[in-house]
């Protein structure tokens, strides 16, 4: 079963690398979340929620 993080990333049609860059995290961190080895912190969970609901906001912020 896919993690929520993986579902969000895939719904945005992003690679792991692109999603990690968008969130400002390391690729290994994203992979550990997707593999359910670790859970995102409160701040990271909020960024993931924003990425899902308003991806343009994060894209604009990192542009």
Biopython code that builds the backbone (N, CA, C, O; Angstrom):
import numpy as np
from Bio.PDB.StructureBuilder import StructureBuilder

atoms = [
    (1, "UNK", "N", (0.847, -1.185, 0.000)),
    (1, "UNK", "CA", (0.000, 0.000, 0.000)),
    (1, "UNK", "C", (0.893, 1.250, 0.000)),
    (1, "UNK", "O", (1.866, 1.325, 0.749)),
    (2, "UNK", "N", (0.556, 2.207, -0.831)),
    (2, "UNK", "CA", (1.342, 3.430, -0.964)),
    (2, "UNK", "C", (1.135, 4.344, 0.230)),
    (2, "UNK", "O", (0.054, 4.401, 0.817)),
    (3, "UNK", "N", (2.196, 5.055, 0.575)),
    (3, "UNK", "CA", (2.086, 6.045, 1.640)),
    (3, "UNK", "C", (1.323, 7.262, 1.114)),
    (3, "UNK", "O", (1.213, 7.465, -0.095)),
    (4, "UNK", "N", (0.808, 8.052, 2.021)),
    (4, "UNK", "CA", (0.110, 9.277, 1.626)),
    (4, "UNK", "C", (1.052, 10.219, 0.888)),
    (4, "UNK", "O", (0.647, 10.897, -0.057)),
    (5, "UNK", "N", (2.310, 10.260, 1.322)),
    (5, "UNK", "CA", (3.291, 11.124, 0.674)),
    (5, "UNK", "C", (3.471, 10.708, -0.784)),
    (5, "UNK", "O", (3.504, 11.558, -1.674)),
    (6, "UNK", "N", (3.584, 9.420, -1.026)),
    (6, "UNK", "CA", (3.741, 8.922, -2.400)),
    (6, "UNK", "C", (2.500, 9.240, -3.229)),
    (6, "UNK", "O", (2.613, 9.600, -4.400)),
    (7, "UNK", "N", (1.330, 9.111, -2.636)),
    (7, "UNK", "CA", (0.091, 9.419, -3.362)),
    (7, "UNK", "C", (0.037, 10.891, -3.754)),
    (7, "UNK", "O", (-0.357, 11.225, -4.872)),
    (8, "UNK", "N", (0.430, 11.764, -2.845)),
    (8, "UNK", "CA", (0.440, 13.199, -3.150)),
    (8, "UNK", "C", (1.424, 13.480, -4.275)),
    (8, "UNK", "O", (1.095, 14.175, -5.237)),
    (9, "UNK", "N", (2.631, 12.938, -4.153)),
    (9, "UNK", "CA", (3.657, 13.173, -5.182)),
    (9, "UNK", "C", (3.177, 12.695, -6.549)),
    (9, "UNK", "O", (3.330, 13.396, -7.549)),
    (10, "UNK", "N", (2.607, 11.520, -6.584)),
    (10, "UNK", "CA", (2.147, 10.968, -7.858)),
    (10, "UNK", "C", (0.959, 11.736, -8.412)),
    (10, "UNK", "O", (0.817, 11.862, -9.628)),
    (11, "UNK", "N", (0.109, 12.249, -7.541)),
    (11, "UNK", "CA", (-1.032, 13.037, -8.022)),
    (11, "UNK", "C", (-0.564, 14.334, -8.679)),
    (11, "UNK", "O", (-1.253, 14.891, -9.534)),
    (12, "UNK", "N", (0.618, 14.809, -8.269)),
    (12, "UNK", "CA", (1.202, 16.018, -8.854)),
    (12, "UNK", "C", (2.065, 15.694, -10.072)),
    (12, "UNK", "O", (2.601, 16.593, -10.721)),
    (13, "UNK", "N", (2.195, 14.399, -10.375)),
    (13, "UNK", "CA", (2.985, 13.928, -11.517)),
    (13, "UNK", "C", (4.434, 14.399, -11.419)),
    (13, "UNK", "O", (5.004, 14.909, -12.384)),
    (14, "UNK", "N", (5.022, 14.214, -10.222)),
    (14, "UNK", "CA", (6.406, 14.616, -9.992)),
    (14, "UNK", "C", (7.264, 13.396, -9.676)),
    (14, "UNK", "O", (6.794, 12.427, -9.081)),
    (15, "UNK", "N", (8.520, 13.459, -10.082)),
    (15, "UNK", "CA", (9.480, 12.445, -9.671)),
    (15, "UNK", "C", (9.805, 12.651, -8.201)),
    (15, "UNK", "O", (9.484, 13.689, -7.622)),
    (16, "UNK", "N", (10.439, 11.660, -7.609)),
    (16, "UNK", "CA", (10.871, 11.824, -6.225)),
    (16, "UNK", "C", (11.837, 12.996, -6.105)),
    (16, "UNK", "O", (11.761, 13.776, -5.156)),
    (17, "UNK", "N", (12.733, 13.116, -7.061)),
    (17, "UNK", "CA", (13.714, 14.198, -7.030)),
    (17, "UNK", "C", (13.037, 15.567, -7.090)),
    (17, "UNK", "O", (13.367, 16.471, -6.322)),
    (18, "UNK", "N", (12.083, 15.703, -8.015)),
    (18, "UNK", "CA", (11.396, 16.991, -8.178)),
    (18, "UNK", "C", (10.564, 17.329, -6.942)),
    (18, "UNK", "O", (10.528, 18.487, -6.525)),
    (19, "UNK", "N", (9.898, 16.343, -6.354)),
    (19, "UNK", "CA", (9.072, 16.589, -5.171)),
    (19, "UNK", "C", (9.951, 16.953, -3.970)),
    (19, "UNK", "O", (9.611, 17.848, -3.197)),
    (20, "UNK", "N", (11.069, 16.263, -3.820)),
    (20, "UNK", "CA", (11.990, 16.588, -2.733)),
    (20, "UNK", "C", (12.502, 18.022, -2.891)),
    (20, "UNK", "O", (12.572, 18.767, -1.914)),
    (21, "UNK", "N", (12.855, 18.406, -4.110)),
    (21, "UNK", "CA", (13.303, 19.782, -4.360)),
    (21, "UNK", "C", (12.202, 20.780, -4.038)),
    (21, "UNK", "O", (12.461, 21.820, -3.432)),
    (22, "UNK", "N", (10.988, 20.470, -4.437)),
    (22, "UNK", "CA", (9.848, 21.356, -4.192)),
    (22, "UNK", "C", (9.628, 21.572, -2.697)),
    (22, "UNK", "O", (9.312, 22.678, -2.260)),
    (23, "UNK", "N", (9.797, 20.506, -1.924)),
    (23, "UNK", "CA", (9.600, 20.595, -0.472)),
    (23, "UNK", "C", (10.837, 21.094, 0.263)),
    (23, "UNK", "O", (10.768, 21.425, 1.447)),
    (24, "UNK", "N", (11.973, 21.149, -0.439)),
    (24, "UNK", "CA", (13.207, 21.600, 0.202)),
    (24, "UNK", "C", (13.793, 20.567, 1.148)),
    (24, "UNK", "O", (14.354, 20.914, 2.187)),
    (25, "UNK", "N", (13.661, 19.298, 0.787)),
    (25, "UNK", "CA", (14.179, 18.209, 1.626)),
    (25, "UNK", "C", (15.113, 17.341, 0.802)),
    (25, "UNK", "O", (15.167, 17.452, -0.423)),
    (26, "UNK", "N", (15.838, 16.490, 1.478)),
    (26, "UNK", "CA", (16.715, 15.556, 0.800)),
    (26, "UNK", "C", (15.929, 14.395, 0.202)),
    (26, "UNK", "O", (14.862, 14.022, 0.690)),
    (27, "UNK", "N", (16.480, 13.844, -0.852)),
    (27, "UNK", "CA", (15.838, 12.713, -1.515)),
    (27, "UNK", "C", (15.713, 11.521, -0.568)),
    (27, "UNK", "O", (14.700, 10.821, -0.586)),
    (28, "UNK", "N", (16.723, 11.286, 0.251)),
    (28, "UNK", "CA", (16.668, 10.163, 1.184)),
    (28, "UNK", "C", (15.548, 10.340, 2.208)),
    (28, "UNK", "O", (14.935, 9.360, 2.633)),
    (29, "UNK", "N", (15.280, 11.576, 2.603)),
    (29, "UNK", "CA", (14.185, 11.845, 3.534)),
    (29, "UNK", "C", (12.852, 11.515, 2.888)),
    (29, "UNK", "O", (12.007, 10.855, 3.493)),
    (30, "UNK", "N", (12.665, 11.976, 1.652)),
    (30, "UNK", "CA", (11.417, 11.679, 0.944)),
    (30, "UNK", "C", (11.229, 10.179, 0.790)),
    (30, "UNK", "O", (10.136, 9.657, 1.010)),
    (31, "UNK", "N", (12.290, 9.491, 0.415)),
    (31, "UNK", "CA", (12.188, 8.035, 0.235)),
    (31, "UNK", "C", (11.830, 7.336, 1.544)),
    (31, "UNK", "O", (11.055, 6.381, 1.547)),
    (32, "UNK", "N", (12.392, 7.810, 2.650)),
    (32, "UNK", "CA", (12.065, 7.177, 3.935)),
    (32, "UNK", "C", (10.606, 7.424, 4.313)),
    (32, "UNK", "O", (9.976, 6.573, 4.940)),
    (33, "UNK", "N", (10.067, 8.585, 3.934)),
    (33, "UNK", "CA", (8.636, 8.845, 4.167)),
    (33, "UNK", "C", (7.792, 7.931, 3.292)),
    (33, "UNK", "O", (6.822, 7.334, 3.760)),
    (34, "UNK", "N", (8.159, 7.825, 2.028)),
    (34, "UNK", "CA", (7.374, 7.010, 1.099)),
    (34, "UNK", "C", (7.418, 5.532, 1.461)),
    (34, "UNK", "O", (6.462, 4.798, 1.210)),
    (35, "UNK", "N", (8.524, 5.098, 2.049)),
    (35, "UNK", "CA", (8.658, 3.698, 2.464)),
    (35, "UNK", "C", (8.120, 3.466, 3.875)),
    (35, "UNK", "O", (8.211, 2.364, 4.418)),
    (36, "UNK", "N", (7.561, 4.519, 4.453)),
    (36, "UNK", "CA", (6.967, 4.483, 5.793)),
    (36, "UNK", "C", (7.976, 4.117, 6.882)),
    (36, "UNK", "O", (7.615, 3.555, 7.917)),
    (37, "UNK", "N", (9.249, 4.448, 6.630)),
    (37, "UNK", "CA", (10.270, 4.232, 7.651)),
    (37, "UNK", "C", (10.274, 5.380, 8.650)),
    (37, "UNK", "O", (10.629, 5.207, 9.816)),
    (38, "UNK", "N", (9.870, 6.565, 8.169)),
    (38, "UNK", "CA", (9.772, 7.760, 9.002)),
    (38, "UNK", "C", (8.503, 8.501, 8.620)),
    (38, "UNK", "O", (7.932, 8.286, 7.551)),
    (39, "UNK", "N", (8.077, 9.376, 9.516)),
    (39, "UNK", "CA", (6.909, 10.213, 9.269)),
    (39, "UNK", "C", (7.350, 11.664, 9.121)),
    (39, "UNK", "O", (8.259, 12.105, 9.823)),
    (40, "UNK", "N", (6.718, 12.414, 8.214)),
    (40, "UNK", "CA", (7.038, 13.839, 8.110)),
    (40, "UNK", "C", (6.683, 14.576, 9.399)),
    (40, "UNK", "O", (5.731, 14.211, 10.089)),
    (41, "UNK", "N", (7.450, 15.607, 9.715)),
    (41, "UNK", "CA", (7.161, 16.432, 10.886)),
    (41, "UNK", "C", (5.894, 17.243, 10.632)),
    (41, "UNK", "O", (5.341, 17.213, 9.533)),
    (42, "UNK", "N", (5.446, 17.953, 11.633)),
    (42, "UNK", "CA", (4.256, 18.791, 11.484)),
    (42, "UNK", "C", (4.392, 19.813, 10.374)),
    (42, "UNK", "O", (3.469, 19.997, 9.581)),
    (43, "UNK", "N", (5.544, 20.484, 10.310)),
    (43, "UNK", "CA", (5.764, 21.493, 9.269)),
    (43, "UNK", "C", (5.804, 20.838, 7.890)),
    (43, "UNK", "O", (5.234, 21.362, 6.933)),
    (44, "UNK", "N", (6.464, 19.712, 7.793)),
    (44, "UNK", "CA", (6.538, 19.010, 6.507)),
    (44, "UNK", "C", (5.161, 18.523, 6.082)),
    (44, "UNK", "O", (4.816, 18.594, 4.903)),
    (45, "UNK", "N", (4.374, 18.032, 7.029)),
    (45, "UNK", "CA", (3.004, 17.590, 6.690)),
    (45, "UNK", "C", (2.191, 18.752, 6.137)),
    (45, "UNK", "O", (1.394, 18.574, 5.216)),
    (46, "UNK", "N", (2.392, 19.941, 6.697)),
    (46, "UNK", "CA", (1.669, 21.113, 6.207)),
    (46, "UNK", "C", (2.109, 21.446, 4.783)),
    (46, "UNK", "O", (1.268, 21.760, 3.942)),
    (47, "UNK", "N", (3.406, 21.385, 4.499)),
    (47, "UNK", "CA", (3.883, 21.632, 3.140)),
    (47, "UNK", "C", (3.315, 20.615, 2.153)),
    (47, "UNK", "O", (2.974, 20.967, 1.024)),
    (48, "UNK", "N", (3.215, 19.375, 2.570)),
    (48, "UNK", "CA", (2.656, 18.337, 1.705)),
    (48, "UNK", "C", (1.183, 18.620, 1.437)),
    (48, "UNK", "O", (0.714, 18.436, 0.313)),
    (49, "UNK", "N", (0.455, 19.062, 2.445)),
    (49, "UNK", "CA", (-0.952, 19.423, 2.266)),
    (49, "UNK", "C", (-1.096, 20.596, 1.302)),
    (49, "UNK", "O", (-1.971, 20.594, 0.436)),
    (50, "UNK", "N", (-0.232, 21.595, 1.457)),
    (50, "UNK", "CA", (-0.264, 22.742, 0.539)),
    (50, "UNK", "C", (0.084, 22.298, -0.869)),
    (50, "UNK", "O", (-0.531, 22.747, -1.836)),
    (51, "UNK", "N", (1.072, 21.414, -0.988)),
    (51, "UNK", "CA", (1.457, 20.907, -2.311)),
    (51, "UNK", "C", (0.287, 20.209, -2.982)),
    (51, "UNK", "O", (0.115, 20.312, -4.196)),
    (52, "UNK", "N", (-0.509, 19.508, -2.214)),
    (52, "UNK", "CA", (-1.659, 18.805, -2.767)),
    (52, "UNK", "C", (-2.772, 19.766, -3.163)),
    (52, "UNK", "O", (-3.334, 19.655, -4.253)),
    (53, "UNK", "N", (-3.088, 20.703, -2.287)),
    (53, "UNK", "CA", (-4.225, 21.593, -2.527)),
    (53, "UNK", "C", (-3.881, 22.790, -3.408)),
    (53, "UNK", "O", (-4.719, 23.261, -4.177)),
    (54, "UNK", "N", (-2.642, 23.282, -3.293)),
    (54, "UNK", "CA", (-2.238, 24.484, -4.033)),
    (54, "UNK", "C", (-0.797, 24.343, -4.528)),
    (54, "UNK", "O", (0.078, 25.084, -4.081)),
    (55, "UNK", "N", (-0.542, 23.419, -5.429)),
    (55, "UNK", "CA", (0.839, 23.195, -5.868)),
    (55, "UNK", "C", (1.484, 24.434, -6.479)),
    (55, "UNK", "O", (2.704, 24.592, -6.424)),
    (56, "UNK", "N", (0.692, 25.289, -7.046)),
    (56, "UNK", "CA", (1.258, 26.498, -7.666)),
    (56, "UNK", "C", (1.912, 27.400, -6.634)),
    (56, "UNK", "O", (2.859, 28.117, -6.957)),
    (57, "UNK", "N", (1.425, 27.380, -5.394)),
    (57, "UNK", "CA", (1.998, 28.210, -4.342)),
    (57, "UNK", "C", (3.445, 27.778, -4.054)),
    (57, "UNK", "O", (4.339, 28.620, -3.968)),
    (58, "UNK", "N", (3.670, 26.474, -3.906)),
    (58, "UNK", "CA", (5.030, 26.016, -3.663)),
    (58, "UNK", "C", (5.916, 26.232, -4.868)),
    (58, "UNK", "O", (7.075, 26.624, -4.727)),
    (59, "UNK", "N", (5.392, 25.983, -6.040)),
    (59, "UNK", "CA", (6.208, 26.177, -7.250)),
    (59, "UNK", "C", (6.634, 27.634, -7.388)),
    (59, "UNK", "O", (7.765, 27.925, -7.777)),
    (60, "UNK", "N", (5.721, 28.546, -7.065)),
    (60, "UNK", "CA", (6.039, 29.972, -7.133)),
    (60, "UNK", "C", (7.066, 30.356, -6.075)),
    (60, "UNK", "O", (7.950, 31.176, -6.322)),
    (61, "UNK", "N", (6.940, 29.755, -4.896)),
    (61, "UNK", "CA", (7.844, 30.075, -3.794)),
    (61, "UNK", "C", (9.273, 29.637, -4.084)),
    (61, "UNK", "O", (10.215, 30.294, -3.639)),
    (62, "UNK", "N", (9.454, 28.566, -4.803)),
    (62, "UNK", "CA", (10.805, 28.064, -5.069)),
    (62, "UNK", "C", (11.352, 28.540, -6.402)),
    (62, "UNK", "O", (12.499, 28.243, -6.737)),
    (63, "UNK", "N", (10.558, 29.270, -7.165)),
    (63, "UNK", "CA", (11.008, 29.743, -8.482)),
    (63, "UNK", "C", (12.001, 30.877, -8.360)),
    (63, "UNK", "O", (12.479, 31.390, -9.371)),
]
sb = StructureBuilder()
sb.init_structure("model")
sb.init_model(0)
sb.init_chain("A")
sb.init_seg("    ")
for serial, (resi, resn, name, xyz) in enumerate(atoms, 1):
    if name == "N":
        sb.init_residue(resn, " ", resi, " ")
    sb.init_atom(name, np.array(xyz, "f"), 0.0, 1.0, " ", f" {name:<3s}", serial, name[0])
structure = sb.get_structure()
